[in-house]
Amino acid sequence: MKNNILKTCLVLSSAFMLTACGQEASNTTSTKDGKSSNLSGELTVYTAIEEELIPQYLETFEETYPEIDLNIVRDSTGIITAKLLAEGKNTEADVVWGTAASSLLELDEKDMIEGYTPKDSNKILPQYKDNLQPEKWVGNTTFMTGIVVNTQELKKRGLAIPKSYEDLLKPEYKGLIVMPHPASSGTGFLTVSAWLQMMGDEKGWNYMTKLHNNIGTYTHSGSKPAKLAASGEYPIGVSLVYSGVKQKQEGAPVEVVLPEEGLGWEVEANALIKKEDKESDTLAKAFLDWAISDEVMKKYYEANGFSTMKNNFEQLEAFPEGVEEKMYADNNLKWAAEFRSTILEKWEQQYGKKAEPKE
């Protein structure tokens, strides 16, 4: 199987243009274990999964479906969401894999999602999948926001490690904090959404205005603030917990702080794109079945320290304790989807001038 990430004929651009690739017919023959391993053809998958994780996750798919060629179109959640909304019914995507559930809910409002309940969906806990049948989206894992701090850089400056969102407002952190842009990054949006839900609308916007004074820049990637903290360029990054843990594993002098107020989080989820041409449906459904199979669900857990399925996976030492307990209990994904565009428009008007240049 050829696994093409950002394939030449599927290059993302700022104008969200996509050149279509041809799609081959598919054939199905079931094996004894029920897997259709001799399916063949071409499938286009849009994803916001961290780029370095994609090959790790796809190993078992390649083993089971060696004749399916995947065209993987990968970018941050905000860009993938905007791309799909811009393309509408003309999208080349067959499947969305590992993108924020609130984004999929927004796509569903545009009638772009086809209901499909994958095999083994019953293993997924109800709060991490659609409550309708057939399901419009099903979650793999969650991604959540932490505070990644460079302990050496803070020590040099004689500064304490922040323990809460409130701590980030202290004047001594002016210019030392970086966080993701919510329109570009799913991590950025889930963070803003969590603040508005935790604090309420007025207090939430007041908080972000005060925080803005301490922000050095807003990045277009959810993992970049962790990398900038690791390098010491900005000693404090509001970033993915996963990304902070990864930097620590690679030897960076960082710690991942779980804010006292709780963690904003999102479900990393999958969905079937609604298309008039049903030629790709068999391959797409096989992919969605695989995407929540036991083997790959274990890989999601090993990368993120969390799984949406009932499991007895061994607790990972690298992750800070209490991640699941700290996840904001009243997180409302439907609210986030409904008000996403309004929130982003207001945020851009008030804080967008500090965004880093787009590459």
C-alpha positions as CSV (number, residue, x, y, z in Angstrom):
1,M,0.0,0.0,0.0
2,K,1.2,3.4,-0.8
3,N,0.6,5.9,2.0
4,N,1.0,9.4,0.6
5,I,1.1,12.2,3.2
6,L,0.6,15.5,1.5
7,K,0.8,13.8,-1.9
8,T,1.7,16.0,-4.9
9,C,-1.8,15.9,-6.2
10,L,-3.2,16.8,-2.7
11,V,-1.1,19.8,-1.6
12,L,-2.8,22.2,0.8
13,S,-2.6,25.9,0.0
14,S,-3.8,29.1,1.7
15,A,-6.6,29.2,-0.8
16,F,-7.7,25.7,0.2
17,M,-7.3,24.4,-3.3
18,L,-7.1,20.7,-4.0
19,T,-6.4,19.0,-7.3
20,A,-8.4,15.8,-7.6
21,C,-6.8,12.4,-8.0
22,G,-8.4,9.6,-9.7
23,Q,-10.2,6.9,-7.7
24,E,-10.0,3.2,-8.5
25,A,-12.8,0.7,-8.1
26,S,-12.8,-1.5,-5.0
27,N,-13.4,-5.2,-4.5
28,T,-14.4,-7.1,-1.4
29,T,-13.5,-10.6,-0.2
30,S,-13.9,-11.4,3.5
31,T,-11.2,-13.4,5.3
32,K,-11.9,-15.9,8.0
33,D,-11.5,-13.3,10.8
34,G,-14.0,-11.1,9.0
35,K,-11.5,-8.6,7.7
36,S,-11.7,-7.6,4.0
37,S,-8.0,-7.7,3.5
38,N,-8.1,-7.8,-0.3
39,L,-10.0,-4.6,-0.8
40,S,-8.3,-2.4,-3.4
41,G,-8.5,1.1,-4.6
42,E,-7.7,4.6,-3.5
43,L,-9.0,6.5,-0.5
44,T,-8.5,10.2,0.4
45,V,-8.3,10.8,4.2
46,Y,-8.2,14.3,5.8
47,T,-6.6,14.4,9.2
48,A,-5.3,16.7,11.9
49,I,-3.4,13.9,13.7
50,E,0.2,14.9,14.6
51,E,2.3,14.1,11.5
52,E,4.9,11.9,13.3
53,L,2.1,9.7,14.7
54,I,0.4,8.9,11.4
55,P,2.9,6.3,10.1
56,Q,2.8,4.6,13.6
57,Y,-0.9,4.4,13.6
58,L,-1.2,3.2,10.0
59,E,1.0,0.1,10.4
60,T,-1.9,-2.3,11.1
61,F,-4.0,-0.8,8.3
62,E,-1.2,-1.4,5.8
63,E,-0.9,-5.0,7.0
64,T,-4.6,-5.6,6.7
65,Y,-5.3,-3.7,3.5
66,P,-2.1,-3.7,1.4
67,E,-4.0,-2.9,-1.8
68,I,-5.6,0.3,-0.6
69,D,-3.6,3.4,-1.5
70,L,-4.2,6.2,1.0
71,N,-3.9,9.9,0.1
72,I,-3.4,11.5,3.5
73,V,-4.1,15.3,3.6
74,R,-2.8,16.5,6.9
75,D,-2.9,19.9,8.5
76,S,-3.9,21.5,11.8
77,T,-7.6,21.2,12.9
78,G,-8.6,24.7,12.0
79,I,-7.1,24.6,8.6
80,I,-8.6,21.1,7.8
81,T,-12.0,22.3,9.1
82,A,-11.8,25.5,7.0
83,K,-10.7,23.5,4.0
84,L,-13.6,21.1,4.2
85,L,-16.2,23.9,4.7
86,A,-14.8,25.8,1.7
87,E,-14.9,22.7,-0.5
88,G,-18.3,21.7,0.7
89,K,-20.0,18.9,-1.4
90,N,-17.0,19.2,-3.9
91,T,-14.5,17.9,-1.4
92,E,-12.1,15.1,-2.5
93,A,-12.1,13.8,1.1
94,D,-13.7,10.4,1.6
95,V,-13.0,10.1,5.3
96,V,-12.1,12.5,8.1
97,W,-9.8,10.8,10.7
98,G,-8.6,12.3,14.0
99,T,-10.2,15.7,13.7
100,A,-12.0,17.6,16.5
101,A,-15.5,16.4,17.1
102,S,-16.8,20.0,17.3
103,S,-15.5,20.5,13.8
104,L,-17.3,17.4,12.6
105,L,-20.5,18.7,14.2
106,E,-20.1,21.9,12.2
107,L,-19.6,19.9,9.0
108,D,-22.8,17.9,9.9
109,E,-24.7,21.2,10.1
110,K,-23.7,21.7,6.4
111,D,-25.0,18.1,5.6
112,M,-21.5,16.9,4.8
113,I,-21.4,13.9,7.1
114,E,-22.9,10.5,6.4
115,G,-24.1,8.4,9.3
116,Y,-22.1,5.1,9.8
117,T,-21.7,3.1,13.0
118,P,-18.3,1.3,12.8
119,K,-17.7,-2.2,14.0
120,D,-16.8,-2.3,17.7
121,S,-18.3,1.2,18.2
122,N,-20.1,-0.4,21.3
123,K,-16.7,-0.4,23.0
124,I,-16.4,3.4,22.8
125,L,-17.7,5.3,25.9
126,P,-20.9,7.2,25.1
127,Q,-19.5,10.7,25.9
128,Y,-16.9,10.2,23.1
129,K,-19.2,9.4,20.2
130,D,-22.4,10.7,18.6
131,N,-25.6,9.8,20.4
132,L,-27.5,9.2,17.2
133,Q,-27.8,6.0,15.1
134,P,-26.2,5.6,12.7
135,E,-23.4,7.6,14.3
136,K,-22.1,10.7,12.6
137,W,-18.8,10.7,14.5
138,V,-16.8,8.3,16.8
139,G,-13.8,9.3,18.9
140,N,-10.4,7.7,19.1
141,T,-8.9,9.6,22.0
142,T,-9.0,13.1,23.4
143,F,-6.4,15.9,23.2
144,M,-6.1,18.4,26.0
145,T,-4.4,21.6,26.9
146,G,-1.6,21.9,29.5
147,I,1.0,24.5,30.4
148,V,4.5,23.5,29.2
149,V,7.3,25.3,31.0
150,N,11.0,25.4,30.5
151,T,12.2,25.0,34.1
152,Q,15.8,26.1,33.3
153,E,14.7,29.3,31.6
154,L,12.3,30.2,34.4
155,K,15.0,29.5,37.0
156,K,17.4,31.8,35.2
157,R,14.8,34.6,35.4
158,G,14.0,33.9,39.0
159,L,10.4,33.0,38.1
160,A,8.1,30.5,39.7
161,I,6.4,27.8,37.6
162,P,2.8,28.8,36.9
163,K,0.3,26.4,38.4
164,S,-3.0,27.8,37.0
165,Y,-4.5,29.8,34.2
166,E,-4.8,32.7,36.7
167,D,-1.0,32.5,37.3
168,L,-0.4,33.2,33.6
169,L,-1.7,36.8,34.2
170,K,1.1,37.7,36.5
171,P,3.0,40.7,35.1
172,E,6.4,39.0,35.5
173,Y,5.4,36.7,32.6
174,K,4.9,39.5,30.1
175,G,6.1,38.5,26.7
176,L,7.1,35.0,27.9
177,I,4.0,33.1,26.9
178,V,3.0,31.5,23.6
179,M,-0.3,29.8,22.8
180,P,-2.0,28.4,19.6
181,H,-4.2,30.6,17.4
182,P,-7.8,29.2,17.8
183,A,-8.7,29.6,14.1
184,S,-5.7,27.6,12.9
185,S,-5.3,25.1,15.8
186,G,-7.9,22.8,17.3
187,T,-5.8,23.0,20.5
188,G,-6.2,26.8,20.5
189,F,-9.9,26.6,19.9
190,L,-10.5,24.0,22.6
191,T,-8.6,26.2,25.0
192,V,-10.6,29.3,24.3
193,S,-13.8,27.3,24.4
194,A,-12.9,25.9,27.8
195,W,-12.1,29.3,29.2
196,L,-15.5,30.7,28.0
197,Q,-17.3,27.7,29.4
198,M,-15.4,27.6,32.7
199,M,-15.5,31.3,33.4
200,G,-18.6,32.4,31.6
201,D,-18.7,34.7,28.6
202,E,-17.9,38.1,30.2
203,K,-15.2,36.8,32.6
204,G,-13.7,34.5,29.9
205,W,-13.2,37.4,27.4
206,N,-11.8,39.6,30.2
207,Y,-9.4,36.9,31.1
208,M,-8.2,36.5,27.5
209,T,-7.7,40.3,27.2
210,K,-5.5,40.3,30.3
211,L,-3.6,37.2,29.1
212,H,-3.1,38.9,25.7
213,N,-0.8,41.4,27.4
214,N,1.6,38.6,28.4
215,I,1.4,36.7,25.1
216,G,4.5,36.9,22.8
217,T,2.8,35.3,19.8
218,Y,0.0,33.0,18.8
219,T,1.2,30.0,16.7
220,H,-0.7,28.2,14.0
221,S,0.0,24.8,15.5
222,G,-1.1,23.2,18.7
223,S,2.2,21.5,19.3
224,K,4.5,24.5,18.5
225,P,4.2,26.2,21.8
226,A,5.6,23.1,23.5
227,K,8.5,23.1,21.1
228,L,9.2,26.8,21.6
229,A,9.1,26.2,25.4
230,A,11.5,23.3,25.0
231,S,13.9,25.5,23.0
232,G,13.7,28.3,25.5
233,E,12.5,30.8,22.9
234,Y,9.3,31.3,25.0
235,P,9.7,29.6,28.4
236,I,5.9,29.1,28.8
237,G,3.7,27.4,26.2
238,V,0.0,26.7,26.4
239,S,0.0,23.6,24.3
240,L,-1.0,20.0,23.9
241,V,-0.2,17.8,26.9
242,Y,1.0,15.1,24.4
243,S,3.4,17.6,22.8
244,G,4.9,18.7,26.2
245,V,5.3,15.1,27.2
246,K,7.1,14.3,23.9
247,Q,9.5,17.2,24.4
248,K,10.3,15.9,27.9
249,Q,10.9,12.4,26.6
250,E,13.3,13.8,24.1
251,G,15.4,15.4,26.9
252,A,14.1,19.0,26.9
253,P,14.1,20.7,30.4
254,V,10.4,21.0,30.5
255,E,7.5,20.1,32.8
256,V,3.9,19.7,31.9
257,V,1.6,21.5,34.3
258,L,-2.1,20.6,34.6
259,P,-3.8,23.9,35.4
260,E,-5.7,23.9,38.7
261,E,-8.9,25.1,37.1
262,G,-9.1,22.0,34.9
263,L,-8.1,21.0,31.4
264,G,-9.8,22.0,28.2
265,W,-10.2,19.0,25.9
266,E,-11.6,17.8,22.6
267,V,-12.4,14.4,21.1
268,E,-10.2,13.4,18.3
269,A,-12.9,11.8,16.0
270,N,-13.6,10.1,12.7
271,A,-16.5,10.5,10.2
272,L,-17.7,9.4,6.8
273,I,-18.0,12.2,4.2
274,K,-21.4,12.3,2.4
275,K,-20.9,11.9,-1.3
276,E,-23.2,11.4,-4.3
277,D,-20.7,9.0,-5.8
278,K,-20.7,6.0,-3.4
279,E,-17.7,4.3,-5.1
280,S,-15.4,4.9,-2.2
281,D,-17.9,3.9,0.6
282,T,-16.7,0.3,1.0
283,L,-13.1,1.4,1.4
284,A,-14.1,4.3,3.7
285,K,-16.2,2.1,6.0
286,A,-13.3,-0.4,6.2
287,F,-11.0,2.5,7.2
288,L,-13.5,3.7,9.9
289,D,-13.8,0.1,11.3
290,W,-10.0,-0.1,11.5
291,A,-9.7,3.3,13.0
292,I,-11.3,2.1,16.3
293,S,-10.0,-1.4,16.3
294,D,-8.2,-2.7,19.4
295,E,-4.7,-2.6,17.9
296,V,-4.8,1.1,16.8
297,M,-6.8,2.2,19.9
298,K,-3.8,1.0,22.0
299,K,-1.5,3.1,19.8
300,Y,-3.7,6.1,20.4
301,Y,-3.4,5.5,24.1
302,E,0.4,5.1,24.0
303,A,0.7,8.4,22.2
304,N,-1.9,10.5,24.1
305,G,-2.2,8.8,27.5
306,F,-6.0,8.5,27.0
307,S,-8.4,6.2,25.2
308,T,-12.1,6.7,24.5
309,M,-12.8,2.9,24.8
310,K,-13.2,0.8,27.9
311,N,-9.7,-0.6,28.4
312,N,-7.1,-2.0,30.8
313,F,-4.1,-0.4,29.1
314,E,-1.1,0.1,31.4
315,Q,-0.8,3.7,32.7
316,L,2.0,5.6,31.0
317,E,4.8,6.9,33.3
318,A,5.6,9.8,31.0
319,F,2.2,11.5,31.4
320,P,1.5,13.7,34.5
321,E,-0.8,12.1,37.0
322,G,-4.5,13.1,37.1
323,V,-5.0,14.0,33.4
324,E,-8.4,12.3,33.2
325,E,-9.6,13.7,36.6
326,K,-8.6,17.2,35.5
327,M,-10.5,17.2,32.2
328,Y,-13.3,19.8,32.4
329,A,-16.4,17.8,33.2
330,D,-19.0,20.1,31.7
331,N,-17.2,20.5,28.3
332,N,-20.0,21.0,25.8
333,L,-18.9,20.1,22.2
334,K,-22.2,21.0,20.6
335,W,-22.0,24.5,22.2
336,A,-18.5,24.8,20.9
337,A,-19.6,23.8,17.4
338,E,-22.6,26.2,17.4
339,F,-20.6,29.2,18.4
340,R,-17.3,28.4,16.8
341,S,-17.5,31.0,14.0
342,T,-18.7,33.8,16.4
343,I,-16.0,33.1,18.9
344,L,-13.3,33.0,16.2
345,E,-14.5,36.3,14.6
346,K,-14.4,38.1,18.0
347,W,-11.1,36.6,19.0
348,E,-9.5,37.6,15.7
349,Q,-10.7,41.2,16.0
350,Q,-9.3,41.5,19.5
351,Y,-6.1,39.5,19.5
352,G,-5.2,38.4,16.0
353,K,-2.5,41.1,15.5
354,K,-0.1,39.0,17.6
355,A,-0.4,35.9,15.4
356,E,2.8,34.6,13.9
357,P,3.2,34.9,10.1
358,K,1.6,32.0,8.2
359,E,4.2,29.8,6.5
